[in-house]
Amino acid sequence: MIKKASQLRDWLISKRFFRVGWVAKDNPTVREPEEAFSTLPDEIAEKLHQVVNQLPANPFETQAVLDPLESAIAQWVEDPTSAESSIVITAQPVSPVSLVLGESLSQIKIEENHQIAIELVDWIERPPHSDRIREKLEKRLTSAQPKHQEEQPGAKQITIIPNLGWCFLRSARGLDGIDYLQDSIMNDSSQFVVIGCGQIGWEYLKSTLKLQAYCDQVVHLPELTGKQLQEWIEPIVNKFDIQFQDAALHKRLSDSNQLEDIQLSIKKPIETISEITQEAAATAKSSLRSAKEALDGDADDDDDTSPKREYFNRLAEISNGVSIVAIQLFVKSLRYQKTAGPNLDKIQSGEQNEQERDLNSEETSDRTLKDSSKDAQIVAQIPKLPPLPEDLSQSDLYLLYSLMLHGDLTIKALAESLGDAPQIVNNQVQVLRKQGIIEQKGSIVKPNPIHYPKLKRELANNNFIIEAS
């Protein structure tokens, strides 16, 4: 299991999964969160982009999956006839549930004497023809089993489906694969089934096919706290010596560069009230911190009222505790502030000496980054969710809901799920892509994670089924 799960995890990281895309600085339509890169020198921006995308899955998410998964598999190994034989890991639709599942599975060890085969459905996308999903799924899951059971009667199998979203499509024939899982796999005690699934897709399958009746245990990835996000992102903070802006409104108003952070709109009263409440709370905490500093000297950076802790608490709140949303908001909030000195000019013009150019050494690279901070610093401003486009139509919401339900889709599959012509859907997709609300990589389109919290609320307000009532 360790080998197969590790291979899946490594493939996802290198070929499929990325947290933050890269947009060249001369691109006239730079979008969130890539705009943050445009404020940094090229060398630092590229290094930051690389480090962010190479972050492992958040360890708190991994542990939340590992503990129940390890326990359930151990009980099934000992007594497969009476123990639970399936577990479903659900996550927000923009979360990399397959990556978290791969990280967790790679840590589970099974002794060889238990004679357990591992069958991993390591698809990286949905089969191109929805009416053949069942055929491909059945072929994949049964190819190794007869031979294995013939050689070792009574042997058991662990079946891993990292992303159930690739095993169905909301269409006339697109649910046949789920029917096959229910009929042939879920009630077979000789198999332990591990499934990863987006929360919205899971709710859809519950309401249409009662899938939950065939599954034993369901684990949902937890919302991460500010402290958990801080521990995860801390290596990046240290590597780039990132400073944190004081959240107090009166301090930000004194700097004209920070006025753009304050987004109040009479057209959206609920969001405006939320903004005002957050600004008042941040200002109160800053005043408390100032009083504490006057009495005790410098405040501890780990203190609950420190700018860094306030930053990550706010990041957890506005991201709904979703790691990929949080990391994009973190990148979006970074700004480069220049100070007097020669080193910054050298970095920007590429006039470093031979030792500074030795980027093959990680130590040298880190030293160069820290040297640059003597003349400029990277500052994390107050994290903010970008606004949704104000002109989203009902048709746009249906398209976005379909993407949230499946996680990602090709244009052809998206058109099939909506019942529209591919050309019409493609035109609609390109408009939404230019607005930054969806992303496209090759033939695959998916929701832009940074818009997920507001998009989720917008869909819920328009009576789309987002989560169980």
BELMOHU-V776755 format. One line per field, one symbol per residue. ss: DSSP state (H for helix, E for strand, C for the rest). phi: phi as a letter, one per 20 degrees, with the letter a starting at -180 (. if undefined). psi: psi as a letter, one per 30 degrees, with the letter a starting at -180 (. if undefined). Layout:
ss = ???
phi = ???
psi = ???
This chain:
ss = CHHHHHHHHHHHHHHHCCCCCCCCCCCCCCCCCHHHHHHCCHHHHHHHHHHHHCCCCCHHHHHHHHHHHHHHHHHHHHCCCCCCCEEEEEECCCCCHHHHHHHHHCCCCCCHHHCEEEEECCCCCCCCCHHHHHHHHHHHHHCCHHHHHHHCCCCEEEEEECCHHHHCCCCCCCCHHHHHHHHHHCCCCCEEEEEEEEHHHHHHHHHHHCHHHHCCEEEECCCCCHHHHHHHHHHHHHHCCCEECCCCHHHHHCCHHHHHHCCCCCCCHHHHHHHHHHHHHHHHHHHHHHHHHHHHCCCCCCCCCCHHHHHHHHHHHHCCCCHHHHHHHHHHCEEEEECCCCHHHHHHHCCCCCCCCCCCCHHHHHHHHHHHCCCEEEEECCCCCCCCCCCCCHHHHHHHHHHHHHCCEEHHHHHHHHCCCHHHHHHHHHHHHHCCCEEEECCEEEECHHHHHHHHHHHHHCCCCCCCC
phi = .gffffffgffffeddebecfdcffeffcfdfefgfffedggffffffgffffegfggfffgffefffffffffffffbffdefcbbdddbgfefeffffffffffeedcfffeldedddeefdafgfdffdffgfffffedfefgfffffcgnfdcddddfbffedbbfbgdfefffgffffddfdeffcdddcdbffffffffffeclfffededcddgffeefffffffeggfgffdlfecffefffffffdffefffeddbffcffffffffffffffffffffffffffednffffeffdfgfffgfffffffelmeffffffffffefcddecfqeffffffemefffffefefefffffffffffffdacedefffcffffgedfeffffffffffffenbbfgffffffemdfgffffffffffffenecdccmeecbffgfeggffffffffdmefdbfe
psi = eeeeeeeeeeeeeeeekkeklkklfgkfhklkgffeffflkeeeeeeeeeeefgklkkfeeeefeeeeeeeeeeeeeeiffflkglkkjllkffkieeeeeeeeeffkkkkfffhkkkjkihlglkkfjffgeeeeeeeeffefeeeefeeikgllkjkkjfjfffglkileffgeeeeeeeefefgjffkkkkkkkkeeeeeeeefeghefffkdkkkkklkkleeeeeeefeeeeeeghklkkkfkefeeffjfffeffjjkkffieeeeeeeeeeeeeeeeeeeeeeeeeeefakkkfglfgleeeeeeeeeeefgggkeeeeeeeeeefkljjklklfeeeeeefgglleeffigfkeeeeeeeeeeffffllkkjlkkkklklkfgkleeeeeeeeeeeefellleeeeeeffglkeeeeeeeeeeeeffgfllkjbgkklkjeffeeeeeeeeefggkjelk.
